[in-house]
Amino acid sequence: MRVKLATLTSVLAMTAGAGLAQDMNFNRIASFPVVRNMAEGEDTARETSPEIIAATADGMTLVYTDSPLGVIGMVDITDPANPQPKGNITLDGEPTSVTIVGTTAFVGINTSESYVAPSGRIAAFDTASGEEIASCDLGGQPDSLASAKDGSFVAVAIENERDEDLGDGGLPQMPAGHVVLVGLADGTLDCDTLKTVELAGLGGDTPEDPEPEYVSINGLGETVVTLQENNYLVVLSKDGEVISHFTAGTVDLDGVDVVEDDALDFTGSLRDVPREPDSVTWIDDDHFATANEGDWKGGSRGWTIFSKTGDVVYESGPSFEHALVEIGHYPEGRSENKGVEPESVTFDTFGDTPFVFVGSERGSAVGVYDVTDPANPVLTQLLPSGIGPEGYVTIPERNLLVSANESDLGEDGAARAHVMIFEYQQAPAAYPMITSAGADELIGWGALSGMVMGEDGLIYGVTDSFYGAQPAILTIDASATPAKIIAKTIVTQDGAPAEALDLEGIALDGAGGFWLANEGRADGERANKIIHVGADGVVIEEVLVPETLTANATNSGLEGVTVDDQGTIWVAVQREWKDDAAQHVKLLAYTPGTGGWTGVYYPTEKPDYGWVGLSEIVFHDGEFFLIERDNQLGDLAKTKWITKFSLGDVEPGELGGDLPVVEKHMVRDLLADLTSTGGYVLDKVEGLAIGADGTLYISTDNDGVDDHSGETMFWAVPAN
């Protein structure tokens, strides 16, 4: 019998509190996989990559660049919660940037034969018909485009990018880049007005090779240009005269992770780090903000507001990165490089509030800052932005923010590249659902796997092998909104973090400690075992799954652990092993008093794609609850379930013989929950804890932001 439960939307509204309901927040309302723009018969397995994105003046059509396909794509957002494909326009080169005036899209197209022979053009397209209506040769390789607010001209950064494999990727590498200003007449290009503005010699580490990266134009028609590799900034008048130019400077950073070691340690320091800004945006006629991604020498992991004369008005330091750490979006594998890599920065006013939106390429999130006082920006929200956010466009007239997310994995059930749409609305913030903000110290986390409800009303969760050098138990206060991670306990053995662990499940031992499930590997490098630890995380005992069983194991090992009312420890195997029938997964039972092992079979669904297995097991009120899921996401996801069974008259069998098969019952189909926040269905629903009153607490594993959007969903479903 299916149990009737509340929808996730109603749960979020219920737990948010009546007071918050009056606040204005950005919430995601739709995700559009750009593969939908490919025509029937095209190879949809090809890589797609929406990068720079713009909107028509009426805010009804989005246009984005797609370099791998060599196209610009269009999306109809007449109904922003239900975006529709408008198709692709094939180009004769690589699109690098797009800006729109009215309904005309101006696109930078790179046609370079080589690094030493750069070339390109700017083309104008009618977004209604898709026809090219004008084109101008640029005399080099275009990177960024921006249009004047009055629609009078377009500025183009001609980067003439370097070969990163030549001479360790250093500068100078000729020919030098420059800026082009092109006038517009009757809404299209007037090539006769094209003006080249030379930047060589102004300053920077290699002034002879400026390599301009990004441009933005203020209300006075002044263009600010970033010279990223030179760590330099230039401001031009509307006529192309140099108004000011200055170094972007350096930053000292404390409290950062500087070692890529599968652990989160925010006690490091960096000194004199060049900002090396990538994107730039004016926030008024006198100030602009930069996203300091870094390149070959630096990257300060944050963002800065400058005056146009070169004064630093605001510097985020490590605070932006720390905010992403708290919501589980820190990419530990980039610690020795540039951390969260802020790459994009966008400005607009919604209502009466001026906002700067700072996008983290590696953290796959965007920070929303109130810059009413440019010297004291206030971080108001962090939004999930798909994998590898590259470009943003604001449509304040429709209360919309749009991100283009360039990473397209495509294979083996991984996420496709998306355009995501957020609405500024009178509603509680839906994200994050879980955070460590407010803890006594900065707690880094991610890859949340198994969970259990403690007798104290707190939830305890474990992190998996992504942080193999720092296996941890997280303490979670689920009564808060969002849920709060209030403590982190490292699992230790012989005074050091325990080695070779992939913690996938956690259960109470009845004496203040825990049993942990460790997922093994077929090659024996990591054992399938259950581990007894104290409340302090110190290993007390390890119990190996018998060799007679693991001889048939695959890399899909133990995925959950629970203790029944008789004190028997149950573990769920993720997928069938070599000695199992198809769609039959072992549930193993260990009796601590005797050391004996028995088991039953659980029947899983047959997948349309990939595989279906188990991620969690929880004993509650005489029944076993499980997470059964496929390994698919997005539209391919079909099986994301909570099920249950009771043993009843079923007697667990001896291992090595025929095991009885339990009868499962559906408790909840989670697909609606997983799309309730406007995103695509996430793959790894892995955590389940059940409160004394029967409330279900469910979480997803974000894979430590490695080839993942970084999103962790954590929600509660009241008992019926």
HELIX and SHEET records of a PDB file:
HELIX    1   1 LEU A    8  ALA A   16  1                                   9    
HELIX    2   2 GLY A   19  GLN A   22  5                                   4    
HELIX    3   3 VAL A   34  ASN A   37  5                                   4    
HELIX    4   4 GLY A  167  GLY A  169  5                                   3    
HELIX    5   5 GLN A  228  ASN A  230  5                                   3    
HELIX    6   6 SER A  319  GLU A  326  1                                   8    
HELIX    7   7 GLU A  332  ARG A  334  5                                   3    
HELIX    8   8 PRO A  396  ARG A  398  5                                   3    
HELIX    9   9 SER A  465  TYR A  467  5                                   3    
HELIX   10  10 GLU A  547  THR A  550  1                                   4    
HELIX   11  11 GLY A  634  LEU A  636  5                                   3    
HELIX   12  12 LEU A  671  LEU A  674  1                                   4    
HELIX   13  13 ASP A  703  VAL A  705  5                                   3    
SHEET    1   A 4 MET A  24  PRO A  33  0                                        
SHEET    2   A 4 HIS A 418  GLN A 426 -1                                        
SHEET    3   A 4 LEU A 400  ASN A 405 -1                                        
SHEET    4   A 4 PRO A 389  ILE A 395 -1                                        
SHEET    1   B 4 PRO A  50  ALA A  55  0                                        
SHEET    2   B 4 THR A  61  ASP A  66 -1                                        
SHEET    3   B 4 VAL A  71  ASP A  76 -1                                        
SHEET    4   B 4 GLN A  84  THR A  90 -1                                        
SHEET    1   C 4 GLU A  94  VAL A 101  0                                        
SHEET    2   C 4 THR A 104  ASN A 110 -1                                        
SHEET    3   C 4 GLY A 120  ASP A 126 -1                                        
SHEET    4   C 4 GLU A 132  ASP A 137 -1                                        
SHEET    1   D 4 PRO A 142  SER A 147  0                                        
SHEET    2   D 4 PHE A 153  ILE A 158 -1                                        
SHEET    3   D 4 HIS A 178  ALA A 185 -1                                        
SHEET    4   D 4 THR A 188  GLU A 198 -1                                        
SHEET    1   E 4 TYR A 214  ILE A 217  0                                        
SHEET    2   E 4 THR A 223  LEU A 227 -1                                        
SHEET    3   E 4 TYR A 232  LEU A 236 -1                                        
SHEET    4   E 4 VAL A 242  THR A 247 -1                                        
SHEET    1   F 2 THR A 250  VAL A 256  0                                        
SHEET    2   F 2 GLY A 268  PRO A 274 -1                                        
SHEET    1   G 4 VAL A 280  TRP A 282  0                                        
SHEET    2   G 4 HIS A 287  ALA A 291 -1                                        
SHEET    3   G 4 TRP A 303  SER A 307 -1                                        
SHEET    4   G 4 VAL A 312  GLU A 315 -1                                        
SHEET    1   H 4 PRO A 342  PHE A 350  0                                        
SHEET    2   H 4 THR A 353  SER A 360 -1                                        
SHEET    3   H 4 ALA A 365  ASP A 370 -1                                        
SHEET    4   H 4 VAL A 378  PRO A 384 -1                                        
SHEET    1   I 5 ILE A 434  THR A 435  0                                        
SHEET    2   I 5 ALA A 483  ILE A 490  1                                        
SHEET    3   I 5 ALA A 472  ASP A 477 -1                                        
SHEET    4   I 5 ILE A 459  THR A 463 -1                                        
SHEET    5   I 5 LEU A 448  MET A 453 -1                                        
SHEET    1   J 2 THR A 492  GLN A 493  0                                        
SHEET    2   J 2 ALA A 496  PRO A 497 -1                                        
SHEET    1   K 4 LEU A 503  LEU A 508  0                                        
SHEET    2   K 4 PHE A 514  ASN A 518 -1                                        
SHEET    3   K 4 LYS A 529  VAL A 533 -1                                        
SHEET    4   K 4 VAL A 539  LEU A 544 -1                                        
SHEET    1   L 5 LEU A 558  VAL A 563  0                                        
SHEET    2   L 5 ILE A 569  VAL A 573 -1                                        
SHEET    3   L 5 HIS A 584  THR A 591 -1                                        
SHEET    4   L 5 GLY A 596  PRO A 603 -1                                        
SHEET    5   L 5 GLY A 653  GLU A 654 -1                                        
SHEET    1   M 4 VAL A 612  HIS A 620  0                                        
SHEET    2   M 4 GLU A 623  ASP A 630 -1                                        
SHEET    3   M 4 LYS A 640  PHE A 645 -1                                        
SHEET    4   M 4 HIS A 665  ASP A 669 -1                                        
SHEET    1   N 3 VAL A 685  ILE A 690  0                                        
SHEET    2   N 3 LEU A 696  THR A 700 -1                                        
SHEET    3   N 3 PHE A 714  VAL A 717 -1                                        
END                                                                             
